Amino acid sequence: MQTGLKISAFAVGLAAAFGSAYAVGDALDPAVAPKGTARNDGHGAKYHPAVEEGAAEEGAGKGSELPGGLQVSDGGFTLDLGTERVEAGEPAELRFAVVDEDTSRNVTAFSREHGKELHLIVASNDLATYRHLHPVRSADGTWSAPVELPEAGGYRVFADFTPDVKNAEGVTLGADLAVSGDARPEPLPREQRTVTVDGYEVTLDGALRPGSGSELKLAVEKDGRPVTDLQPYLGAYGHLVALRAGDLAYLHVHPNGEPGDGRTKPGPEVSFTATAPSKGAYRLFLDFRHEGKVRTAAFTVHAGGAAPEKSAPEHGESAGHGH
Protein backbone atom coordinates (compact mmCIF):
# COMPACT_ATOMS: atom_id res chain seq x y z
CA MET A 1 0.00 0.00 0.00
CA GLN A 2 1.33 3.35 -0.96
CA THR A 3 0.57 7.03 -0.48
CA GLY A 4 -0.81 9.50 -3.01
CA LEU A 5 -1.91 8.35 -6.45
CA LYS A 6 -0.96 4.75 -5.84
CA ILE A 7 -4.07 2.87 -4.84
CA SER A 8 -3.31 -0.62 -3.74
CA ALA A 9 -5.62 -3.39 -3.38
CA PHE A 10 -6.31 -3.78 0.58
CA ALA A 11 -11.37 -4.34 6.74
CA VAL A 12 -13.30 -5.28 15.97
CA GLY A 13 -9.85 -5.10 17.04
CA LEU A 14 -8.71 -8.16 18.83
CA ALA A 15 -7.86 -8.02 22.50
CA ALA A 16 -6.44 -11.47 23.01
CA ALA A 17 -3.48 -13.23 21.51
CA PHE A 18 -4.11 -16.83 20.51
CA GLY A 19 -1.62 -19.33 21.99
CA SER A 20 1.02 -19.39 19.33
CA ALA A 21 -0.57 -16.58 17.36
CA TYR A 22 1.14 -13.37 16.40
CA ALA A 23 -1.02 -10.40 17.39
CA VAL A 24 -1.51 -8.44 14.23
CA GLY A 25 -4.38 -6.27 15.40
CA ASP A 26 -4.65 -3.58 17.99
CA ALA A 27 -7.01 -4.66 20.73
CA LEU A 28 -9.07 -1.64 19.78
CA ASP A 29 -12.28 -0.85 17.98
CA PRO A 30 -12.93 -2.42 14.54
CA ALA A 31 -14.81 -0.05 12.20
CA VAL A 32 -18.44 -0.71 11.63
CA ALA A 33 -20.83 0.78 9.12
CA PRO A 34 -24.24 -0.87 9.40
CA LYS A 35 -27.48 -0.94 7.63
CA GLY A 36 -28.40 1.97 5.43
CA THR A 37 -26.30 4.44 7.38
CA ALA A 38 -22.83 5.83 7.46
CA ARG A 39 -22.38 4.14 10.79
CA ASN A 40 -19.15 2.80 12.21
CA ASP A 41 -19.67 -0.13 13.63
CA GLY A 42 -11.67 -19.25 -3.90
CA HIS A 43 -12.07 -20.31 -6.28
CA GLY A 44 -14.44 -18.35 -6.92
CA ALA A 45 -16.68 -15.48 -6.93
CA LYS A 46 -19.75 -17.54 -6.40
CA TYR A 47 -22.13 -14.63 -6.86
CA HIS A 48 -21.90 -10.94 -7.55
CA PRO A 49 -24.85 -8.63 -8.14
CA ALA A 50 -25.07 -7.09 -11.57
CA VAL A 51 -22.79 -4.09 -11.95
CA GLU A 52 -24.94 -1.02 -11.53
CA GLU A 53 -24.94 2.59 -12.61
CA GLY A 54 -22.27 2.19 -15.26
CA ALA A 55 -19.62 0.81 -12.94
CA ALA A 56 -18.34 -1.49 -15.65
CA GLU A 57 -19.06 0.68 -18.65
CA GLU A 58 -15.74 2.45 -18.67
CA GLY A 59 -12.33 1.74 -17.26
CA ALA A 60 -12.80 -2.00 -16.85
CA GLY A 61 -11.65 -4.27 -19.64
CA LYS A 62 -9.76 -1.59 -21.54
CA GLY A 63 -6.29 -2.91 -20.98
CA SER A 64 -5.95 -1.52 -17.47
CA GLU A 65 -5.39 -3.73 -14.46
CA LEU A 66 -8.43 -4.98 -12.62
CA PRO A 67 -9.22 -3.15 -9.39
CA GLY A 68 -8.39 -5.04 -6.22
CA GLY A 69 -10.62 -7.55 -4.51
CA LEU A 70 -12.38 -8.89 -7.60
CA GLN A 71 -10.35 -12.11 -7.67
CA VAL A 72 -9.75 -14.83 -5.12
CA SER A 73 -6.36 -15.54 -6.72
CA ASP A 74 -3.89 -12.99 -8.02
CA GLY A 75 -0.13 -12.45 -8.17
CA GLY A 76 0.60 -16.06 -7.29
CA PHE A 77 -1.50 -16.03 -4.11
CA THR A 78 -4.96 -17.36 -3.20
CA LEU A 79 -7.29 -16.34 -0.41
CA ASP A 80 -8.46 -19.58 1.25
CA LEU A 81 -11.54 -18.56 3.25
CA GLY A 82 -12.16 -21.28 5.82
CA THR A 83 -15.38 -19.62 7.01
CA GLU A 84 -17.85 -19.41 4.13
CA ARG A 85 -21.09 -18.90 6.09
CA VAL A 86 -22.12 -17.27 9.38
CA GLU A 87 -25.46 -16.46 11.03
CA ALA A 88 -26.80 -12.92 11.03
CA GLY A 89 -26.60 -11.23 14.42
CA GLU A 90 -24.53 -14.03 15.96
CA PRO A 91 -20.88 -13.79 17.09
CA ALA A 92 -18.65 -15.76 14.73
CA GLU A 93 -15.01 -16.26 13.88
CA LEU A 94 -13.58 -15.69 10.43
CA ARG A 95 -10.72 -18.05 9.62
CA PHE A 96 -8.64 -17.84 6.48
CA ALA A 97 -5.17 -18.22 5.02
CA VAL A 98 -3.18 -16.73 2.16
CA VAL A 99 -1.79 -19.61 0.10
CA ASP A 100 1.33 -19.44 -2.07
CA GLU A 101 0.29 -21.07 -5.35
CA ASP A 102 3.86 -22.22 -6.11
CA THR A 103 4.26 -24.20 -2.89
CA SER A 104 0.60 -24.76 -1.90
CA ARG A 105 1.59 -23.65 1.60
CA ASN A 106 0.18 -20.92 3.79
CA VAL A 107 2.14 -17.68 3.67
CA THR A 108 3.67 -16.83 7.04
CA ALA A 109 5.93 -13.89 6.14
CA PHE A 110 4.35 -10.51 5.42
CA SER A 111 5.67 -6.97 5.22
CA ARG A 112 4.12 -4.67 7.79
CA GLU A 113 2.14 -1.90 6.15
CA HIS A 114 0.79 0.89 8.35
CA GLY A 115 1.53 -1.15 11.42
CA LYS A 116 -0.16 -4.36 10.28
CA GLU A 117 0.87 -7.49 8.37
CA LEU A 118 -2.59 -7.76 6.82
CA HIS A 119 -5.73 -5.67 6.65
CA LEU A 120 -9.13 -7.39 6.57
CA ILE A 121 -12.29 -5.72 5.27
CA VAL A 122 -15.80 -7.19 5.23
CA ALA A 123 -18.59 -5.42 3.33
CA SER A 124 -22.13 -6.40 2.38
CA ASN A 125 -23.04 -6.48 -1.30
CA ASP A 126 -25.40 -3.55 -0.78
CA LEU A 127 -22.58 -1.61 0.98
CA ALA A 128 -24.83 -0.98 3.97
CA THR A 129 -22.57 -2.92 6.37
CA TYR A 130 -18.81 -2.41 6.65
CA ARG A 131 -16.21 -3.86 8.99
CA HIS A 132 -12.48 -3.19 9.16
CA LEU A 133 -11.04 -6.03 11.24
CA HIS A 134 -7.62 -6.73 12.70
CA PRO A 135 -7.02 -10.49 12.63
CA VAL A 136 -4.27 -12.46 14.32
CA ARG A 137 -2.01 -14.97 12.61
CA SER A 138 -1.01 -18.33 14.04
CA ALA A 139 2.39 -19.88 13.39
CA ASP A 140 0.98 -22.06 10.57
CA GLY A 141 -0.30 -19.02 8.64
CA THR A 142 -3.97 -19.33 9.62
CA TRP A 143 -5.62 -16.01 10.43
CA SER A 144 -8.58 -15.50 12.79
CA ALA A 145 -10.84 -12.57 13.63
CA PRO A 146 -14.11 -12.31 15.57
CA VAL A 147 -17.01 -10.71 13.72
CA GLU A 148 -20.74 -10.17 14.13
CA LEU A 149 -22.67 -9.15 11.02
CA PRO A 150 -26.11 -7.65 11.64
CA GLU A 151 -27.93 -8.47 8.41
CA ALA A 152 -28.35 -11.54 6.22
CA GLY A 153 -27.21 -11.60 2.62
CA GLY A 154 -24.08 -11.70 0.52
CA TYR A 155 -20.82 -10.20 1.76
CA ARG A 156 -17.30 -9.82 0.37
CA VAL A 157 -14.16 -10.44 2.41
CA PHE A 158 -11.03 -8.54 1.34
CA ALA A 159 -7.48 -9.41 2.44
CA ASP A 160 -4.97 -6.64 1.75
CA PHE A 161 -1.29 -7.51 2.24
CA THR A 162 2.26 -7.42 0.90
CA PRO A 163 4.23 -10.69 1.04
CA ASP A 164 7.68 -10.38 2.61
CA VAL A 165 9.68 -11.25 -0.52
CA LYS A 166 12.02 -9.22 -2.69
CA ASN A 167 10.31 -6.66 -4.96
CA ALA A 168 6.86 -7.73 -3.74
CA GLU A 169 3.89 -5.50 -4.44
CA GLY A 170 0.69 -5.15 -2.46
CA VAL A 171 -2.10 -7.59 -3.23
CA THR A 172 -5.82 -7.42 -2.45
CA LEU A 173 -7.76 -10.67 -2.74
CA GLY A 174 -11.51 -11.12 -2.29
CA ALA A 175 -13.82 -14.02 -1.48
CA ASP A 176 -17.56 -14.33 -0.89
CA LEU A 177 -19.13 -14.83 2.53
CA ALA A 178 -22.78 -15.84 3.06
CA VAL A 179 -24.68 -14.57 6.08
CA SER A 180 -27.75 -16.69 6.80
CA GLY A 181 -31.13 -15.19 7.64
CA ASP A 182 -33.86 -13.09 6.08
CA ALA A 183 -31.97 -10.99 3.54
CA ARG A 184 -33.39 -7.58 2.69
CA PRO A 185 -30.85 -5.61 0.64
CA GLU A 186 -30.86 -1.85 1.11
CA PRO A 187 -30.69 0.73 -1.68
CA LEU A 188 -27.45 2.67 -1.85
CA PRO A 189 -27.75 5.80 0.33
CA ARG A 190 -28.00 9.04 -1.62
CA GLU A 191 -24.99 11.28 -2.07
CA GLN A 192 -24.49 13.60 0.89
CA ARG A 193 -21.51 15.80 1.67
CA THR A 194 -21.81 15.81 5.47
CA VAL A 195 -22.56 12.85 7.73
CA THR A 196 -22.79 12.55 11.52
CA VAL A 197 -20.90 9.89 13.47
CA ASP A 198 -21.27 9.67 17.25
CA GLY A 199 -21.65 13.45 17.51
CA TYR A 200 -18.90 14.20 14.99
CA GLU A 201 -19.67 15.90 11.69
CA VAL A 202 -17.50 14.83 8.79
CA THR A 203 -17.63 16.81 5.55
CA LEU A 204 -16.34 15.61 2.19
CA ASP A 205 -14.85 18.05 -0.32
CA GLY A 206 -13.75 16.86 -3.76
CA ALA A 207 -14.89 14.36 -6.37
CA LEU A 208 -13.79 11.02 -7.77
CA ARG A 209 -12.81 11.14 -11.44
CA PRO A 210 -12.63 8.09 -13.69
CA GLY A 211 -9.10 7.44 -14.88
CA SER A 212 -7.45 10.46 -13.26
CA GLY A 213 -6.27 11.36 -9.79
CA SER A 214 -8.24 13.83 -7.71
CA GLU A 215 -7.97 15.10 -4.16
CA LEU A 216 -10.54 14.18 -1.55
CA LYS A 217 -10.56 16.25 1.64
CA LEU A 218 -12.48 15.18 4.73
CA ALA A 219 -12.89 17.62 7.60
CA VAL A 220 -13.90 16.56 11.12
CA GLU A 221 -15.86 18.72 13.57
CA LYS A 222 -17.39 18.11 16.98
CA ASP A 223 -19.94 20.36 18.67
CA GLY A 224 -19.48 22.84 15.82
CA ARG A 225 -15.73 23.15 16.36
CA PRO A 226 -12.95 21.80 14.15
CA VAL A 227 -11.15 18.78 15.60
CA THR A 228 -7.45 19.67 15.57
CA ASP A 229 -6.12 16.79 17.66
CA LEU A 230 -6.90 13.69 15.64
CA GLN A 231 -4.85 10.72 16.77
CA PRO A 232 -2.75 8.51 14.50
CA TYR A 233 -4.48 5.40 13.27
CA LEU A 234 -2.60 2.85 11.17
CA GLY A 235 0.22 5.35 10.76
CA ALA A 236 -1.95 8.25 9.56
CA TYR A 237 -4.67 10.65 10.68
CA GLY A 238 -7.23 8.88 8.53
CA HIS A 239 -7.74 5.65 6.66
CA LEU A 240 -9.95 5.57 3.56
CA VAL A 241 -11.42 2.62 1.69
CA ALA A 242 -13.53 3.00 -1.49
CA LEU A 243 -15.77 0.22 -2.83
CA ARG A 244 -17.55 0.36 -6.19
CA ALA A 245 -21.28 -0.34 -6.09
CA GLY A 246 -22.35 -3.40 -8.04
CA ASP A 247 -19.16 -5.48 -7.98
CA LEU A 248 -17.39 -4.19 -4.84
CA ALA A 249 -14.16 -3.38 -6.68
CA TYR A 250 -11.78 -2.28 -3.94
CA LEU A 251 -9.69 0.86 -3.75
CA HIS A 252 -7.44 1.52 -0.77
CA VAL A 253 -6.31 5.12 -0.51
CA HIS A 254 -3.90 6.57 2.04
CA PRO A 255 -3.57 10.21 3.08
CA ASN A 256 -1.37 12.84 1.51
CA GLY A 257 0.99 13.03 4.47
CA GLU A 258 1.51 11.32 7.79
CA PRO A 259 2.12 12.19 11.45
CA GLY A 260 5.61 13.48 12.11
CA ASP A 261 6.43 14.50 8.53
CA GLY A 262 6.65 18.17 9.51
CA ARG A 263 3.78 19.33 7.32
CA THR A 264 0.70 17.21 8.11
CA LYS A 265 -1.54 18.61 10.84
CA PRO A 266 -3.70 16.41 13.12
CA GLY A 267 -6.95 17.77 11.70
CA PRO A 268 -9.43 19.02 11.15
CA GLU A 269 -8.79 18.06 7.52
CA VAL A 270 -7.41 14.80 6.15
CA SER A 271 -6.40 14.76 2.48
CA PHE A 272 -6.31 11.80 0.09
CA THR A 273 -5.65 11.36 -3.61
CA ALA A 274 -7.69 8.75 -5.45
CA THR A 275 -8.42 7.54 -8.97
CA ALA A 276 -11.70 5.83 -9.82
CA PRO A 277 -11.30 2.95 -12.29
CA SER A 278 -14.62 3.73 -13.98
CA LYS A 279 -17.76 5.81 -13.92
CA GLY A 280 -20.33 4.76 -11.38
CA ALA A 281 -21.33 4.86 -7.73
CA TYR A 282 -18.84 4.29 -4.93
CA ARG A 283 -19.05 4.07 -1.16
CA LEU A 284 -16.25 5.74 0.81
CA PHE A 285 -15.45 4.65 4.38
CA LEU A 286 -13.25 6.99 6.44
CA ASP A 287 -11.79 5.66 9.69
CA PHE A 288 -10.45 8.27 12.10
CA ARG A 289 -9.37 8.18 15.74
CA HIS A 290 -10.16 10.80 18.35
CA GLU A 291 -10.14 10.61 22.15
CA GLY A 292 -8.95 7.01 21.93
CA LYS A 293 -11.81 5.67 19.79
CA VAL A 294 -11.92 4.85 16.08
CA ARG A 295 -15.05 5.89 14.20
CA THR A 296 -16.17 5.36 10.62
CA ALA A 297 -17.93 7.89 8.42
CA ALA A 298 -19.42 6.62 5.15
CA PHE A 299 -20.25 8.56 1.99
CA THR A 300 -21.83 7.75 -1.35
CA VAL A 301 -20.12 9.42 -4.30
CA HIS A 302 -20.55 9.18 -8.06
CA ALA A 303 -17.58 9.27 -10.39
CA GLY A 304 -18.07 10.82 -13.79
CA GLY A 305 -21.69 11.78 -13.43
CA ALA A 306 -24.52 12.98 -11.25
CA ALA A 307 -26.16 10.79 -8.64
CA PRO A 308 -29.06 8.71 -9.97
CA GLU A 309 -32.46 9.45 -8.46
CA LYS A 310 -32.99 5.88 -7.27
CA SER A 311 -30.48 6.16 -4.42
CA ALA A 312 -31.95 5.95 -0.94
CA PRO A 313 -31.71 8.77 1.61
CA GLU A 314 -28.57 8.88 3.72
CA HIS A 315 -29.28 8.39 7.40
CA GLY A 316 -27.53 10.86 9.64
CA GLU A 317 -25.77 8.64 12.19
CA SER A 318 -22.74 6.76 11.08
CA ALA A 319 -21.99 3.17 11.83
CA GLY A 320 -21.15 1.87 15.27
CA HIS A 321 -17.57 0.76 15.27
CA GLY A 322 -15.58 -2.32 14.88
CA HIS A 323 -11.88 -1.58 14.52
FIFISE-645082 format. One record per residue (C-alpha): x, y, z. Coordinates in Angstrom, 3 decimals, padded with zeros to 6 digits. Layout:
+----------+----------+----------+
!       px !       py !       pz !
+----------+----------+----------+
!        X !        Y !        Z !
...
+----------+----------+----------+
//
This chain:
+----------+----------+----------+
!       px !       py !       pz !
+----------+----------+----------+
!  000.000 !  000.000 !  000.000 !
!  001.328 !  003.353 ! -000.961 !
!  000.575 !  007.031 ! -000.479 !
! -000.806 !  009.503 ! -003.012 !
! -001.913 !  008.350 ! -006.447 !
! -000.957 !  004.753 ! -005.843 !
! -004.073 !  002.872 ! -004.840 !
! -003.315 ! -000.619 ! -003.744 !
! -005.615 ! -003.395 ! -003.384 !
! -006.314 ! -003.784 !  000.582 !
! -011.366 ! -004.344 !  006.740 !
! -013.304 ! -005.276 !  015.969 !
! -009.847 ! -005.097 !  017.042 !
! -008.712 ! -008.155 !  018.835 !
! -007.858 ! -008.018 !  022.499 !
! -006.439 ! -011.467 !  023.015 !
! -003.479 ! -013.228 !  021.507 !
! -004.106 ! -016.831 !  020.512 !
! -001.622 ! -019.326 !  021.987 !
!  001.020 ! -019.390 !  019.326 !
! -000.573 ! -016.584 !  017.360 !
!  001.135 ! -013.367 !  016.401 !
! -001.021 ! -010.399 !  017.394 !
! -001.512 ! -008.443 !  014.228 !
! -004.380 ! -006.274 !  015.398 !
! -004.654 ! -003.583 !  017.989 !
! -007.009 ! -004.657 !  020.733 !
! -009.073 ! -001.637 !  019.780 !
! -012.284 ! -000.847 !  017.976 !
! -012.934 ! -002.420 !  014.540 !
! -014.811 ! -000.050 !  012.199 !
! -018.443 ! -000.714 !  011.633 !
! -020.830 !  000.783 !  009.117 !
! -024.237 ! -000.874 !  009.404 !
! -027.482 ! -000.941 !  007.626 !
! -028.399 !  001.974 !  005.427 !
! -026.300 !  004.439 !  007.377 !
! -022.831 !  005.825 !  007.456 !
! -022.385 !  004.144 !  010.787 !
! -019.149 !  002.795 !  012.206 !
! -019.669 ! -000.135 !  013.629 !
! -011.669 ! -019.248 ! -003.903 !
! -012.071 ! -020.313 ! -006.277 !
! -014.440 ! -018.347 ! -006.922 !
! -016.675 ! -015.484 ! -006.928 !
! -019.748 ! -017.545 ! -006.395 !
! -022.127 ! -014.631 ! -006.858 !
! -021.896 ! -010.939 ! -007.547 !
! -024.845 ! -008.632 ! -008.139 !
! -025.066 ! -007.088 ! -011.567 !
! -022.791 ! -004.095 ! -011.951 !
! -024.944 ! -001.021 ! -011.529 !
! -024.936 !  002.594 ! -012.607 !
! -022.269 !  002.188 ! -015.262 !
! -019.619 !  000.810 ! -012.940 !
! -018.337 ! -001.490 ! -015.645 !
! -019.063 !  000.678 ! -018.648 !
! -015.736 !  002.451 ! -018.673 !
! -012.335 !  001.740 ! -017.265 !
! -012.797 ! -002.005 ! -016.852 !
! -011.650 ! -004.274 ! -019.640 !
! -009.761 ! -001.588 ! -021.540 !
! -006.287 ! -002.906 ! -020.976 !
! -005.948 ! -001.523 ! -017.469 !
! -005.390 ! -003.731 ! -014.459 !
! -008.431 ! -004.981 ! -012.620 !
! -009.217 ! -003.152 ! -009.386 !
! -008.391 ! -005.039 ! -006.222 !
! -010.617 ! -007.550 ! -004.514 !
! -012.383 ! -008.894 ! -007.595 !
! -010.355 ! -012.107 ! -007.665 !
! -009.751 ! -014.832 ! -005.125 !
! -006.357 ! -015.543 ! -006.722 !
! -003.886 ! -012.989 ! -008.022 !
! -000.134 ! -012.446 ! -008.170 !
!  000.599 ! -016.064 ! -007.287 !
! -001.498 ! -016.031 ! -004.105 !
! -004.956 ! -017.360 ! -003.204 !
! -007.293 ! -016.343 ! -000.406 !
! -008.463 ! -019.580 !  001.246 !
! -011.537 ! -018.556 !  003.251 !
! -012.161 ! -021.279 !  005.816 !
! -015.380 ! -019.616 !  007.010 !
! -017.849 ! -019.407 !  004.130 !
! -021.090 ! -018.901 !  006.094 !
! -022.124 ! -017.266 !  009.384 !
! -025.462 ! -016.464 !  011.034 !
! -026.804 ! -012.916 !  011.027 !
! -026.595 ! -011.231 !  014.419 !
! -024.527 ! -014.033 !  015.964 !
! -020.880 ! -013.789 !  017.095 !
! -018.652 ! -015.759 !  014.735 !
! -015.008 ! -016.257 !  013.877 !
! -013.576 ! -015.690 !  010.433 !
! -010.717 ! -018.049 !  009.624 !
! -008.639 ! -017.836 !  006.481 !
! -005.171 ! -018.217 !  005.017 !
! -003.181 ! -016.729 !  002.160 !
! -001.794 ! -019.609 !  000.098 !
!  001.334 ! -019.442 ! -002.068 !
!  000.295 ! -021.074 ! -005.348 !
!  003.858 ! -022.224 ! -006.110 !
!  004.265 ! -024.204 ! -002.892 !
!  000.602 ! -024.764 ! -001.900 !
!  001.590 ! -023.651 !  001.602 !
!  000.180 ! -020.918 !  003.791 !
!  002.141 ! -017.680 !  003.666 !
!  003.671 ! -016.832 !  007.037 !
!  005.930 ! -013.890 !  006.143 !
!  004.349 ! -010.514 !  005.417 !
!  005.669 ! -006.973 !  005.224 !
!  004.123 ! -004.668 !  007.785 !
!  002.136 ! -001.901 !  006.151 !
!  000.790 !  000.888 !  008.347 !
!  001.532 ! -001.146 !  011.423 !
! -000.157 ! -004.363 !  010.276 !
!  000.870 ! -007.487 !  008.371 !
! -002.592 ! -007.760 !  006.818 !
! -005.734 ! -005.666 !  006.651 !
! -009.130 ! -007.389 !  006.566 !
! -012.289 ! -005.720 !  005.265 !
! -015.798 ! -007.191 !  005.229 !
! -018.592 ! -005.417 !  003.334 !
! -022.126 ! -006.397 !  002.385 !
! -023.041 ! -006.484 ! -001.301 !
! -025.397 ! -003.549 ! -000.784 !
! -022.578 ! -001.613 !  000.977 !
! -024.829 ! -000.979 !  003.974 !
! -022.570 ! -002.916 !  006.373 !
! -018.806 ! -002.412 !  006.646 !
! -016.214 ! -003.858 !  008.991 !
! -012.479 ! -003.189 !  009.162 !
! -011.044 ! -006.027 !  011.242 !
! -007.616 ! -006.728 !  012.701 !
! -007.022 ! -010.495 !  012.632 !
! -004.271 ! -012.456 !  014.321 !
! -002.008 ! -014.970 !  012.605 !
! -001.005 ! -018.326 !  014.041 !
!  002.389 ! -019.879 !  013.387 !
!  000.978 ! -022.059 !  010.568 !
! -000.299 ! -019.019 !  008.637 !
! -003.967 ! -019.326 !  009.623 !
! -005.616 ! -016.007 !  010.428 !
! -008.577 ! -015.495 !  012.792 !
! -010.835 ! -012.574 !  013.633 !
! -014.111 ! -012.312 !  015.570 !
! -017.006 ! -010.706 !  013.725 !
! -020.736 ! -010.168 !  014.126 !
! -022.665 ! -009.147 !  011.018 !
! -026.107 ! -007.652 !  011.643 !
! -027.934 ! -008.468 !  008.410 !
! -028.349 ! -011.544 !  006.224 !
! -027.214 ! -011.597 !  002.618 !
! -024.084 ! -011.697 !  000.522 !
! -020.818 ! -010.203 !  001.757 !
! -017.304 ! -009.817 !  000.369 !
! -014.156 ! -010.444 !  002.411 !
! -011.030 ! -008.543 !  001.342 !
! -007.485 ! -009.411 !  002.438 !
! -004.969 ! -006.637 !  001.752 !
! -001.294 ! -007.514 !  002.236 !
!  002.255 ! -007.423 !  000.895 !
!  004.234 ! -010.688 !  001.036 !
!  007.683 ! -010.385 !  002.606 !
!  009.683 ! -011.247 ! -000.517 !
!  012.018 ! -009.215 ! -002.695 !
!  010.308 ! -006.659 ! -004.957 !
!  006.861 ! -007.730 ! -003.742 !
!  003.891 ! -005.496 ! -004.443 !
!  000.693 ! -005.152 ! -002.460 !
! -002.103 ! -007.594 ! -003.229 !
! -005.817 ! -007.419 ! -002.450 !
! -007.760 ! -010.672 ! -002.736 !
! -011.510 ! -011.118 ! -002.291 !
! -013.824 ! -014.024 ! -001.476 !
! -017.560 ! -014.330 ! -000.887 !
! -019.134 ! -014.828 !  002.530 !
! -022.777 ! -015.840 !  003.059 !
! -024.682 ! -014.569 !  006.081 !
! -027.755 ! -016.691 !  006.796 !
! -031.133 ! -015.192 !  007.641 !
! -033.864 ! -013.095 !  006.077 !
! -031.972 ! -010.994 !  003.540 !
! -033.390 ! -007.583 !  002.692 !
! -030.846 ! -005.607 !  000.639 !
! -030.864 ! -001.849 !  001.107 !
! -030.685 !  000.732 ! -001.675 !
! -027.451 !  002.672 ! -001.853 !
! -027.751 !  005.801 !  000.329 !
! -027.995 !  009.038 ! -001.620 !
! -024.992 !  011.276 ! -002.073 !
! -024.488 !  013.597 !  000.886 !
! -021.515 !  015.798 !  001.672 !
! -021.812 !  015.813 !  005.473 !
! -022.560 !  012.855 !  007.730 !
! -022.793 !  012.549 !  011.519 !
! -020.896 !  009.894 !  013.465 !
! -021.271 !  009.674 !  017.253 !
! -021.651 !  013.445 !  017.507 !
! -018.896 !  014.201 !  014.994 !
! -019.673 !  015.901 !  011.694 !
! -017.503 !  014.828 !  008.786 !
! -017.625 !  016.809 !  005.550 !
! -016.336 !  015.609 !  002.187 !
! -014.848 !  018.047 ! -000.321 !
! -013.746 !  016.858 ! -003.765 !
! -014.888 !  014.360 ! -006.372 !
! -013.787 !  011.016 ! -007.766 !
! -012.811 !  011.144 ! -011.438 !
! -012.633 !  008.088 ! -013.687 !
! -009.099 !  007.443 ! -014.884 !
! -007.448 !  010.463 ! -013.261 !
! -006.272 !  011.356 ! -009.789 !
! -008.242 !  013.832 ! -007.709 !
! -007.967 !  015.097 ! -004.162 !
! -010.539 !  014.185 ! -001.547 !
! -010.559 !  016.249 !  001.643 !
! -012.476 !  015.180 !  004.725 !
! -012.887 !  017.623 !  007.603 !
! -013.903 !  016.556 !  011.115 !
! -015.864 !  018.723 !  013.573 !
! -017.389 !  018.113 !  016.980 !
! -019.939 !  020.363 !  018.667 !
! -019.479 !  022.839 !  015.820 !
! -015.733 !  023.150 !  016.362 !
! -012.951 !  021.802 !  014.150 !
! -011.151 !  018.784 !  015.596 !
! -007.453 !  019.670 !  015.572 !
! -006.117 !  016.790 !  017.663 !
! -006.900 !  013.689 !  015.638 !
! -004.847 !  010.718 !  016.768 !
! -002.749 !  008.510 !  014.500 !
! -004.482 !  005.397 !  013.269 !
! -002.595 !  002.848 !  011.165 !
!  000.220 !  005.354 !  010.760 !
! -001.948 !  008.247 !  009.559 !
! -004.666 !  010.650 !  010.681 !
! -007.234 !  008.882 !  008.530 !
! -007.739 !  005.650 !  006.656 !
! -009.947 !  005.570 !  003.561 !
! -011.423 !  002.623 !  001.686 !
! -013.534 !  003.003 ! -001.486 !
! -015.774 !  000.224 ! -002.830 !
! -017.546 !  000.361 ! -006.191 !
! -021.275 ! -000.344 ! -006.088 !
! -022.348 ! -003.400 ! -008.037 !
! -019.161 ! -005.483 ! -007.985 !
! -017.389 ! -004.193 ! -004.840 !
! -014.158 ! -003.377 ! -006.682 !
! -011.777 ! -002.279 ! -003.936 !
! -009.686 !  000.857 ! -003.753 !
! -007.442 !  001.522 ! -000.775 !
! -006.309 !  005.120 ! -000.513 !
! -003.897 !  006.574 !  002.036 !
! -003.568 !  010.207 !  003.084 !
! -001.370 !  012.841 !  001.505 !
!  000.986 !  013.029 !  004.466 !
!  001.507 !  011.317 !  007.791 !
!  002.115 !  012.195 !  011.448 !
!  005.608 !  013.482 !  012.107 !
!  006.429 !  014.498 !  008.534 !
!  006.652 !  018.168 !  009.506 !
!  003.784 !  019.329 !  007.323 !
!  000.703 !  017.211 !  008.111 !
! -001.542 !  018.609 !  010.835 !
! -003.696 !  016.415 !  013.119 !
! -006.946 !  017.773 !  011.698 !
! -009.433 !  019.024 !  011.147 !
! -008.789 !  018.060 !  007.519 !
! -007.407 !  014.798 !  006.150 !
! -006.405 !  014.763 !  002.477 !
! -006.308 !  011.802 !  000.089 !
! -005.645 !  011.359 ! -003.614 !
! -007.692 !  008.751 ! -005.450 !
! -008.419 !  007.540 ! -008.968 !
! -011.699 !  005.832 ! -009.818 !
! -011.302 !  002.946 ! -012.289 !
! -014.617 !  003.726 ! -013.983 !
! -017.756 !  005.813 ! -013.919 !
! -020.334 !  004.764 ! -011.377 !
! -021.334 !  004.864 ! -007.734 !
! -018.840 !  004.291 ! -004.927 !
! -019.052 !  004.073 ! -001.164 !
! -016.248 !  005.745 !  000.813 !
! -015.446 !  004.646 !  004.379 !
! -013.251 !  006.990 !  006.437 !
! -011.787 !  005.656 !  009.690 !
! -010.449 !  008.274 !  012.101 !
! -009.373 !  008.182 !  015.739 !
! -010.160 !  010.800 !  018.354 !
! -010.142 !  010.606 !  022.150 !
! -008.951 !  007.010 !  021.932 !
! -011.811 !  005.668 !  019.786 !
! -011.923 !  004.848 !  016.078 !
! -015.047 !  005.891 !  014.205 !
! -016.165 !  005.364 !  010.622 !
! -017.932 !  007.891 !  008.424 !
! -019.424 !  006.616 !  005.152 !
! -020.253 !  008.564 !  001.992 !
! -021.834 !  007.747 ! -001.348 !
! -020.120 !  009.417 ! -004.300 !
! -020.546 !  009.177 ! -008.062 !
! -017.576 !  009.266 ! -010.391 !
! -018.066 !  010.816 ! -013.795 !
! -021.688 !  011.779 ! -013.433 !
! -024.522 !  012.979 ! -011.245 !
! -026.161 !  010.785 ! -008.641 !
! -029.060 !  008.713 ! -009.974 !
! -032.458 !  009.449 ! -008.459 !
! -032.987 !  005.878 ! -007.266 !
! -030.478 !  006.161 ! -004.418 !
! -031.948 !  005.946 ! -000.944 !
! -031.711 !  008.773 !  001.609 !
! -028.569 !  008.878 !  003.720 !
! -029.281 !  008.386 !  007.397 !
! -027.534 !  010.861 !  009.635 !
! -025.773 !  008.644 !  012.188 !
! -022.743 !  006.759 !  011.082 !
! -021.988 !  003.166 !  011.826 !
! -021.152 !  001.873 !  015.267 !
! -017.571 !  000.760 !  015.270 !
! -015.577 ! -002.315 !  014.881 !
! -011.881 ! -001.585 !  014.515 !
+----------+----------+----------+
//
